[in-house]
Amino acid sequence: MKIHDISVPVRNGMQVYPGDPQVTVEQVASIASGDRLNLSRLVMGSHAGTHMDAPSHFIDSGASVDLLPPELMIGPAVVVEVKGVTEVSARIISRLPLHGTSRLLLKTDNGAFWPEGEFNEDYAHLSEDAARYLVERKMCLVGIDGPSIERFEGSGDVHRQLLGGGVLILEGLDLRSVQPGEYDLLCLPLKVAGGEGAPARALLMERHGSSSGTFDAHTTRWPL
């Protein structure tokens, strides 16, 4: 079974959403310097790199990340490739071959500048009508290979539509080396008590006999 790590490495100076805390990894003890062990201090925002948004991120009475049922973040998922668009609309989503999945991961043009390089405000994102569509489809999770599921400095309505409708948001994925197709997702955010979100390690496992690698989920081959 092949496993794809779709998480972004945590490192000094990594790309973060403007206004979020910068990430620093500082060594506070070193064997090479005569200490008995190696020890680091990690400082970062809860939405740096690959991370999960809990409902309380945009809904004050919403559940915090430590209360999220793990089964929502573990199970069958579909990776679809959406190229050549900045806003992924309901019209685009409705034409994707989702095969009844409840977990959707969007591979977009964001891979050209995420997670490496400078922050690009014109990243691919989900539209409000697409968020409503996913709620109506009773999705339990949607992920994207960019800093946010919503347009830069958006109103928050996309987040509120999804999180208020029972759809968890997984942001900051690295899908550059992953082919569109069907997988099993394993994604567990840190259990931060009362946290509105948390960094996560996300893995995709190829399914025995799955169509990953040959699965035609490229929107360039589907009418938009």
C-alpha positions as CSV (number, residue, x, y, z in Angstrom):
1,M,0.0,0.0,0.0
2,K,1.4,3.4,-1.0
3,I,1.0,6.3,1.3
4,H,1.2,9.9,0.2
5,D,2.1,12.6,2.9
6,I,0.1,15.6,1.8
7,S,1.2,17.8,4.8
8,V,3.4,20.9,4.5
9,P,6.6,20.7,6.6
10,V,6.7,23.1,9.5
11,R,9.8,25.3,9.3
12,N,11.2,28.7,10.0
13,G,9.8,31.4,7.8
14,M,7.2,29.2,6.1
15,Q,4.4,30.9,4.2
16,V,1.5,32.0,6.4
17,Y,-1.7,33.9,5.7
18,P,-1.0,37.7,6.1
19,G,-1.6,38.8,9.7
20,D,-1.1,35.3,11.1
21,P,1.8,34.7,13.5
22,Q,5.1,33.8,11.8
23,V,6.4,30.3,12.4
24,T,9.7,29.9,14.3
25,V,11.5,26.7,15.3
26,E,14.2,27.6,17.8
27,Q,16.7,25.2,19.2
28,V,16.9,25.7,23.0
29,A,19.2,22.8,23.8
30,S,21.8,21.1,21.7
31,I,23.9,18.0,22.3
32,A,26.6,19.5,20.0
33,S,26.7,22.5,22.4
34,G,27.2,20.3,25.4
35,D,23.6,19.8,26.5
36,R,22.4,16.3,27.3
37,L,19.7,16.4,24.7
38,N,18.3,18.2,21.7
39,L,15.2,20.4,22.4
40,S,13.3,22.9,20.3
41,R,10.7,25.6,20.9
42,L,8.0,25.8,18.3
43,V,5.9,29.0,17.9
44,M,3.2,29.2,15.3
45,G,-0.4,30.1,14.7
46,S,-3.1,27.5,14.8
47,H,-3.7,27.9,11.0
48,A,-0.2,27.7,9.7
49,G,0.7,25.1,7.1
50,T,-1.6,22.1,6.8
51,H,-4.4,22.6,9.3
52,M,-8.0,21.8,10.2
53,D,-10.6,24.5,10.7
54,A,-13.1,23.7,13.5
55,P,-16.6,25.2,13.5
56,S,-15.6,27.6,16.3
57,H,-13.2,29.3,13.8
58,F,-16.1,31.3,12.4
59,I,-19.1,30.3,14.6
60,D,-18.8,31.5,18.2
61,S,-20.9,28.6,19.5
62,G,-19.4,26.0,17.2
63,A,-17.4,23.0,18.3
64,S,-13.7,23.3,19.0
65,V,-11.1,21.2,17.3
66,D,-10.7,18.8,20.3
67,L,-14.4,17.9,20.0
68,L,-14.4,16.9,16.4
69,P,-15.2,13.2,15.8
70,P,-12.1,11.5,14.3
71,E,-14.3,9.4,12.0
72,L,-15.1,12.6,10.0
73,M,-11.4,12.9,9.1
74,I,-10.7,9.3,8.4
75,G,-12.1,7.4,5.5
76,P,-12.6,7.4,1.7
77,A,-11.8,10.6,-0.1
78,V,-11.6,11.8,-3.7
79,V,-8.9,14.1,-5.1
80,V,-10.1,16.1,-8.1
81,E,-8.0,18.4,-10.2
82,V,-9.4,21.8,-11.1
83,K,-7.1,23.8,-13.4
84,G,-7.3,27.2,-15.0
85,V,-9.8,28.7,-12.6
86,T,-9.4,31.0,-9.5
87,E,-12.9,30.5,-8.2
88,V,-14.2,27.0,-7.9
89,S,-18.0,27.4,-8.4
90,A,-21.0,25.2,-7.7
91,R,-21.2,24.7,-11.5
92,I,-17.7,23.3,-11.6
93,I,-18.2,21.1,-8.5
94,S,-21.5,19.7,-9.8
95,R,-19.7,18.4,-12.9
96,L,-17.0,16.6,-11.0
97,P,-17.1,12.8,-10.8
98,L,-17.4,12.6,-7.0
99,H,-18.8,9.0,-6.9
100,G,-20.8,9.6,-3.7
101,T,-17.8,10.5,-1.7
102,S,-18.2,12.6,1.5
103,R,-14.6,13.9,1.5
104,L,-13.4,16.1,-1.3
105,L,-9.8,17.3,-1.8
106,L,-9.3,20.0,-4.5
107,K,-6.0,20.0,-6.4
108,T,-5.7,23.5,-8.1
109,D,-3.2,25.8,-9.7
110,N,-2.2,26.8,-6.2
111,G,0.6,24.2,-6.3
112,A,2.6,26.7,-8.4
113,F,3.2,28.9,-5.4
114,W,2.1,26.9,-2.4
115,P,3.7,26.0,-0.1
116,E,6.9,27.5,-1.6
117,G,7.5,31.1,-2.7
118,E,5.7,34.3,-1.7
119,F,2.1,34.5,-0.6
120,N,-0.2,35.0,-3.6
121,E,-3.4,36.8,-2.9
122,D,-5.0,35.4,-6.1
123,Y,-5.1,31.8,-5.0
124,A,-7.8,29.3,-6.1
125,H,-10.7,29.1,-3.7
126,L,-14.3,28.0,-3.2
127,S,-17.2,30.2,-4.1
128,E,-20.2,30.7,-1.8
129,D,-22.5,28.8,-4.0
130,A,-20.0,25.9,-4.1
131,A,-20.0,25.9,-0.3
132,R,-23.8,25.7,-0.3
133,Y,-23.7,22.9,-2.8
134,L,-21.3,20.8,-0.7
135,V,-23.5,21.3,2.3
136,E,-26.5,20.1,0.3
137,R,-24.5,17.1,-0.9
138,K,-23.9,16.3,2.8
139,M,-20.1,16.3,2.5
140,C,-18.3,15.9,5.8
141,L,-14.9,17.4,4.7
142,V,-13.5,19.5,2.0
143,G,-9.8,20.3,1.6
144,I,-7.7,22.5,-0.7
145,D,-4.0,22.9,-1.7
146,G,-3.8,26.5,-0.6
147,P,-3.8,28.8,2.4
148,S,-7.6,29.2,2.6
149,I,-10.8,27.7,1.2
150,E,-12.1,31.2,0.9
151,R,-10.9,34.1,-1.3
152,F,-8.3,36.5,0.2
153,E,-9.8,38.8,2.8
154,G,-13.3,37.3,2.1
155,S,-16.3,38.0,4.2
156,G,-16.1,34.6,6.0
157,D,-19.4,33.4,4.4
158,V,-17.8,30.4,2.7
159,H,-16.3,29.3,6.0
160,R,-19.6,29.9,7.8
161,Q,-21.6,28.0,5.1
162,L,-19.4,25.0,5.4
163,L,-18.7,24.8,9.1
164,G,-22.3,25.7,10.0
165,G,-23.5,23.0,7.6
166,G,-21.4,20.2,9.0
167,V,-18.5,20.3,6.6
168,L,-15.0,20.4,8.1
169,I,-12.3,22.4,6.3
170,L,-8.8,21.1,5.7
171,E,-6.5,23.8,4.3
172,G,-2.8,24.1,3.3
173,L,-2.5,20.7,1.6
174,D,0.4,19.8,-0.6
175,L,-1.1,17.8,-3.5
176,R,1.6,18.4,-6.1
177,S,2.7,14.8,-6.3
178,V,-0.7,13.2,-5.9
179,Q,-2.7,12.0,-8.9
180,P,-6.5,12.6,-9.1
181,G,-8.4,9.6,-7.8
182,E,-9.9,7.7,-4.9
183,Y,-8.0,7.3,-1.7
184,D,-8.4,6.7,2.0
185,L,-7.7,9.9,4.0
186,L,-6.1,9.9,7.4
187,C,-6.0,13.4,8.9
188,L,-5.7,14.1,12.6
189,P,-5.3,17.7,14.0
190,L,-3.6,18.4,17.3
191,K,-6.1,18.0,20.2
192,V,-6.0,21.6,21.3
193,A,-8.5,22.1,24.1
194,G,-10.9,24.8,23.0
195,G,-9.0,25.5,19.8
196,E,-10.7,26.9,16.8
197,G,-8.3,25.0,14.6
198,A,-5.0,23.1,14.7
199,P,-2.1,22.0,12.6
200,A,-2.7,18.5,11.2
201,R,-0.7,15.6,9.6
202,A,-2.6,14.5,6.5
203,L,-2.0,11.2,4.6
204,L,-3.6,9.6,1.6
205,M,-3.4,5.9,1.2
206,E,-3.9,4.3,-2.2
207,R,-6.7,1.8,-2.1
208,H,-6.2,-1.7,-3.4
209,G,-7.7,-1.9,-6.8
210,S,-8.6,1.9,-6.7
211,S,-8.5,4.1,-9.8
212,S,-5.9,6.5,-8.4
213,G,-3.5,7.5,-11.2
214,T,-6.0,6.6,-14.0
215,F,-9.2,8.2,-12.5
216,D,-10.3,10.9,-14.9
217,A,-11.1,13.8,-12.5
218,H,-9.4,16.6,-14.5
219,T,-11.9,19.3,-15.2
220,T,-10.0,20.0,-18.4
221,R,-11.6,16.8,-19.7
222,W,-15.0,17.7,-18.4
223,P,-17.4,20.4,-19.7
224,L,-17.4,23.4,-17.4
